[in-house]
Amino acid sequence: MLLKSLEFKRDDGIQVKVTEIPVLKEDEHYFFMLHHHLQFYLKEVFSSNSRAKVYSFRHYMKRRMKWADYQAVFHQEVLKHNA
């Protein structure tokens, strides 16, 4: 799975980084839901008074999605014998 990160400055001048954002095609099943949640999460981070500089979208989605959906989106294949 391909993940991206996003960096921006908030109104208070703090440089903020949002990591672990999955890249999905528009025709994929979870695209709309993730896009919708990403918008809300970025608004929440942008208006936050927290001094944190790094936020994880994956951890946010772990709290918001059903576990089966979360595993379908963020599933990583386990390699046998570290191959």
N, C-alpha and C positions, 0 to 999 in steps of 0.2 A: 504494500500500500504506500502511496505517495502522500507525504505530509508536508505542509508548508507552515511558515510562521509569518507574523505580521508585526511590524514595529511602527509606532507613531508617538507623537508627543501630545499629552493631555493639555487642558487649559492651564493647569498649574505649572507647566513646564517640565514635568517628569517624563522621561523617555520610557515607554511601556512596550513590552514584547508579549504577544499572544502566540503560544507555540502549539504544536500538534493539531493543526487544522487539516482534516482529510481533504484530498482533492478528488472530487467526484464529477463524472460527466452529467450533463443536464438530463439525460434520459435514464439515469440510474434511479432506483427505487427510493433511496433515502435523500436524494439531492435537495428537494424542497424543504424537508424537515430540518436538515442540517443548516441550510442557508438561513432559514427562519430563526433558528436558535443562535446562529452566529451573529446575526444582526442584533438580537436582544443582548447577547453577551458583550458585544463590543460597546453598545450603549451603556451597559452596566459598568464596564471597566472604565469607559471614558468619563463617566460622571462620578466615579468612585473617589472617595477621599483617602483611600488606602495608600500607604507608602510603598507597596509591593511594586516591583518592576517587571516581574515575569509571571504570566498567568498561563495556565494550561487549559485549552479548550477540551481536551480529552477528559480531564477530571470533572469539568463542568458537565459534559454530556453523560458521564457515568452516573451523576446524580439525577439527571433529567430524563434519561431514556429507560425503557424497559431493558432488562438484561439481555434478552435474546436479540433485540435490535442493536444494542451496543456491541455485542459480539459479532454480529453480521457486518457492522460498519468497520470496527477497529480490529478485526481478526487478523492475527499474524501467524503465519505457518510456523510450527515448531520443527526445527531441523533435527534430524536424527544424527547422533554422534557429532554434533557441532559441524556438520558438513555444509 
